[in-house]
Amino acid sequence: MAQQILATTRRDFLGGAMGGIALGLAPGLIGSAQAADDFKIGLFYAQSGPASLFGPTQLASAQLAVDEVNKAGGIMGRQIKLFPTDAGGPPADTTKSAVRLLLEDKVDLLIGSHDSATREALVATIKSKVPYIYTPVYEGGECSYNTYVIADTPEQQIRPSVTWMMQERKARSFYLIGDDYVWPRKSNEHAKKYIADNGGKIVNEEYVPFGAPNKFEEAVTRIKSAKPDAVLITLVGADNVNFNRTFAGFGLDKEIARLSLLLEENTLKGIGADGSNNLFSCMSYYANAPGEANKKFKDAYFAKFGDKAPQLSIIGTDCYAGVNCAKALVEKAQGTNARALMTAANGLTFNSAAGPWTMYGQHVDKTMYIAGCKGTEFEIIKTIEHVKHGEACKAA
C-alpha cells in the first residue's frame, strides 16, 4: 500500500478536473500514501435536491456495512473511514467535492449512489485514478476503466417488466414520461426497442426539467387525450411522487396502468395509497423480498437503528452492497492499483442485502422482482432468477 502520490498543484488539478481533462496522475496512485491508517471511502449520495428522500436510508445502509466490515477487520487490516458527500445538486458541484476528496482528504475509493448525469461528470473528473463503484438503477453502457457498476441494468429491469406488461397486462401502447437528463432518455431508448420487439407502439414521449416544481396537470391531460394502455415513468423522487398523485387525482389510474422504473418504498410512501392503484415496479430488491439474506440484513439494520431506522429501499441497500464490493475488490486485488482491480473484478463475489453477487464485465447478474402496489406496500408478483446484466464491457 506504500505508493507515492505524484506532485500536483491544487491549481493545476482543479483546472484539469473542472475542464474534463485527465488528471496528471498514474491510475491507482491517489490516496495511498497517507499518514493515517484508515481506508478512506468517499460516499456520494443525495443529501439535497429531488432525490433527497433517498438520503437517510443511503447513509444508514452504508454505515451498517462500514460497521460490519470494520468489526471483521476492515479492508486489508485498515478500518474504513466514511466521507459522506452530497451529490443531490448539479453535477458540477459534485465534481468540485470529488476534487476536494481526492486532494485534501486523499480518499482511497469512491462510491456513488446518484443520478447518471453526475456519474458521467465524476468519471470525467476522476479519470480512473481511484476505483469508483456506481450503485443505483441506471441506463447501461458504463464501461469506464476502474469503474464498477452494481446497478440494475435495462436488460435486467426494463426488458422483463415491459415484456410482462405487454404479455400479462395486454398493454400494446405506451406513453413515456421522464425527467430531462441522461437516465430517462437512454432508458427510454431501450424501452422503445423492447416495446417494438413485442409488437407495441409509443403514442408520445415527453420530458420535464429535473427537480422543477412540476405539478403535471398538463402532462396528465395529454396522457388522457392520448389514451395509452400504459405509462412508462422515468421520473425521480419528488417528481415521481407528484406525477402519480396527479395521475390518480385525474382518475386515470382506473383505466391506464403505470410502470415506474424508479419506484421503491420511499417514493411509494410519498405517493400514498390513493395514488398507487394499477402501479407497478421492477427491481432487484424490495424490503419485503423473500430469502434468508434479506432477513439477516434487516435484522442487523433494525438492531442498529431501531425504531428510528430510515425506510429501507433499493436506493440505500445499494450503498450497503457498494461498501461490501469495495472490501472484496480491494482485498482480492491486494491494493488499489487500477490494473489489479480491473483484473480482480472479473469473478468477484461480494455481499448485498439480497445475498451474494458475482461481478463480470464490470456488472452483476441478479434475481429480479416484478411488483404491484397494494396501498403503500409492494406485492411481489413475479420472481425472475439469474437475469444477465446484458452489458458489453470488455475485460481489462
Sequence and secondary structure as in RCSB ss.txt:
>XXXX:A:sequence
MAQQILATTRRDFLGGAMGGIALGLAPGLIGSAQAADDFKIGLFYAQSGPASLFGPTQLASAQLAVDEVNKAGGI
MGRQIKLFPTDAGGPPADTTKSAVRLLLEDKVDLLIGSHDSATREALVATIKSKVPYIYTPVYEGGECSYNTYVI
ADTPEQQIRPSVTWMMQERKARSFYLIGDDYVWPRKSNEHAKKYIADNGGKIVNEEYVPFGAPNKFEEAVTRIKS
AKPDAVLITLVGADNVNFNRTFAGFGLDKEIARLSLLLEENTLKGIGADGSNNLFSCMSYYANAPGEANKKFKDA
YFAKFGDKAPQLSIIGTDCYAGVNCAKALVEKAQGTNARALMTAANGLTFNSAAGPWTMYGQHVDKTMYIAGCKG
TEFEIIKTIEHVKHGEACKAA
>XXXX:A:secstr
         HHHHHHHHHTT   SS TT TT S SS  EEEEEEE SSSTTGGGHHHHHHHHHHHHHHHHHTT B
TTB EEEEEEE SS HHHHHHHHHHHHHTS  SEEEE S HHHHHHHHHHHTTSS EEE S   S    TTEEE 
S  HHHHHHHHHHHHHHHS   EEEEEEESSHHHHHHHHHHHHHHHHTT EEEEEEEE TTS    HHHHHHHHH
H  SEEEEE  THHHHHHHHHHHHTTGGGT EEEETT  HHHHHHH GGG TTEEEEES  TT  SHHHHHHHHH
HHHHHGGG     HHHHHHHHHHHHHHHHHHHHTS  HHHHHHHHTTEEEEETTEEEEEETTEE EEEEEEEEET
TEEEEEEEEEEE         
